[in-house]
């Protein structure tokens, strides 16, 4: 692939990742505000009327609203952080040199971020189960997320080794 094609592909991917990042931020803020208002409405006996905004509590239970709020507080920053790391990786690709030590670390951070969000998802479910009586929590093992974590840790090691080999090659005559 030519450098121009590589740069244009990196540019396209950077735009897509940036769109995902900003959409996550905007939709996430709307989601968090809505869930927060629903929790306040739930605690106020089913309605909230402030700043000419009227919110009525739907059929969602308080544990479900809290799980949604905490889930959003975990997932939204995680997605934005992953997008930032991907943009930095794409910047090195656009420059024509993606095999830099920083990209191995970035891939490791992306993997760790996904793993932490998965552990926090389980922790939130357990905390809700322990704190709310008569509550059922459905929790599924997300095999795709865990496979992604494993793949990203492997790719980070590939990048580390690729960087080491490239640096070694530069030193030979």
Steps between C-alpha positions, in 0.01 A plus 500: 500500500640838406565768757223713352247216527617428855466868592152528346384183677641632827324832438167328433535283809597802709185681388286196583659456843456873569132481404450201731679683780291817473174310451578298811565818696181675384267201522665398828435839659136489387469145635659585835280810540187298415581217738598747772170683457311169508674404827409835654142460374488150648620630836246787490205268474493469124543850357748779464410849383785748484624760253179447297596139445259238622621146555278216610633174625437218255475136587872458565597399851752695704762219475466501120539879487804490728655220293444707187652810655807321633534304176494825305751659735736209433437431130490855362845611624640157406378531141635855474837389643522209253420740213776737613751212505387384155537853361857511630576165336345621175712816516816288494357301209429823311862602557608169347655350814248307714765273655594729785526390864215732600253305284574179687422683824187651347371158397570372851306794648205431266498133607521595867218753460271239346590248772438753778158591356409131493606453863311814602189371323513190717571707813200727435274196464628354827461828689143538377422141600640560849326834558151452358259234621280313253723601209609270223807582298570342166868482427648335194864425435606717206734262318559745214627764741733251671623367164568862399699553819711192424548603135604853597751375757644268231513783244675725749770236539523468121548877479767490771687226317454670162638822643796317651578322172468820299735682737742209482489509119576872498815431700635242254693603193 
